[in-house]
Amino acid sequence: MSRLQRPPPQTDAQLIREMMGRIRNLENRNTLRLGDWVLSNDEAGSLIATKPGATLDVGDPVIESFDLTAMRGYVSEAEVAQAVSRGQTSDLNAAAEVQIVDDLNTGNAQYTADNANALAAAIQAQLDAGDTGIFLPDSFDRPMANDFGPDYTMLASTGANHYGTKGDGTAGHTTPVGGSGNQQWLFRNNTALLTTRQRVSATVTSAFVAGADPSLNASLNLCARVSADMSSQIVATVEYNRCCIGYYTDLISGVPFVNLSGWVPCTTSPGDSFDFWCGLSTSGDGRFDFALLRNKLTVCTASDIPQNTAPMLANLYGAVGVRTGTIVYFFYTITQPAVTLSSINIADRVNTS
């Protein structure tokens, strides 16, 4: 009759438990196998050796120990601990803790990998369905310049200040801020998007300046459905403590800004990210719904029910703008810096119009 074999350990934890069990059996066992013989004690304490068909009285109970140094195949707890912990400890309990930490780290890594795979699958599904468009991310990783470079067209008010790439992975003032009065810049990406369902995003690395009055606040403008000449556009404006959504029909000619949402309270801090969604739903009047998000949370929404922005459905560009702030110092007005940007992104989705 063949002997049933125990299945081998499947994990390091199972291996540890099996080794610990064997060690305890060696330390506390009542019998010991030597070849075909099994050594044990009888009721009187005498040492008995038995094998099938034979019993041998080995001797008197005064024998209390055996020299097992010549026996092979056994290891100490310290050796097990060293092996399990890869030399970190000789304590078996501590080795088990090391293994548990390893298992947790492995599990966390697998969890992260699974999430990354799921995200990649979701993105691939969007690509397969055509649910994507043009993406124009910019992290300003290029030399210093007084503009954003050849991929952009700049519209700037006159003044002594310059704004552009700083050569350190940000966009901001490239000359010292001076003079008085606000100055503003608008940078339109030269690549036209495919649809008018658009998103314009930016991340700031500095604080917004509070001006001498609200009209003199520093601001960030996220502009969607921008015309080629930048005269008409839909704009989400962010200032140090408020925001709004509106539009220009003719910025260049000085036609006033139309505020659709009214000013809404909005706290701001360095490191904030802002996303302006233009056209939220996939059909009907959803094209005239707009939302501004701060750190992925909605802070302002607007709807153009009369559809005065309908002519801008022909505009396929995105842009980002900044404005300096102005404070009053005694009897003087002093220009304060516009916010610094670490990245922008202009994107759309081609499966809607």
C-alpha angles and dihedrals in degrees: 000000000000120000118247111245121221111234113253119258112276098200138030089249091056090048091053092050092049093049092048090051092052092049092050090049090053092050097045106024123133094207137042127199119220110178108300092346129087118204119212144146124256122216091274092054095252118143112250127190116201138178132164107302097003141075125188127192099219099186157283123333091243087091101094104168144026130215102240096170091107092054116102131205099049127107134190126245089250091055091049091049092049091051095046095045093042091241097315098115144003093211113099095210091050089048090054089053090051089053092049091052089049090051091050092049090048090049093049091049090050091048090052091047091049091051091048090050091049091050091048090050091050091050091048090050089053090049091049090050093047089244095143140068143178118337120195108182119174126188094174093239096162140088124295116281137160090243139027094271136250095318090069140057113218127213111189137171116235119269145113096269128092129205126192145101112336099202093244101085095275139090120228144107112341094187129041113279112246146143126051135283130047122289126194139194132199121197116195118192110234094222113093116224122231100234141021093241093097143164126203118189138180138175119212126209100188137051125268113248117236108224131218086266131001093269089061098051119125110248147189118218122200107195127196132177089028118177120234091255091044092235097120125040146134112247139197109199123199125193131173095278107007145037141192144181124228144123148246122223093188115004095167094056091048099251105164124258115260111221109210099177103032119229113311125194111255128169117216135195137174108277095036119141121211128197124190113200115198114194109010106191131053100237145029121000092349085098086073096053119101136185138184119207128196113201089345093306120111113246102165138019135181140179127203097213095171086049094228086156092060093106087061091065084087091059113096105174133097128209144178125214138185135193131200122236128235127215130185116236110189100306097339132088114221126194115235126201125275116236119282117237128213096187145351133196131195117191146153140188121241100206093074134046 
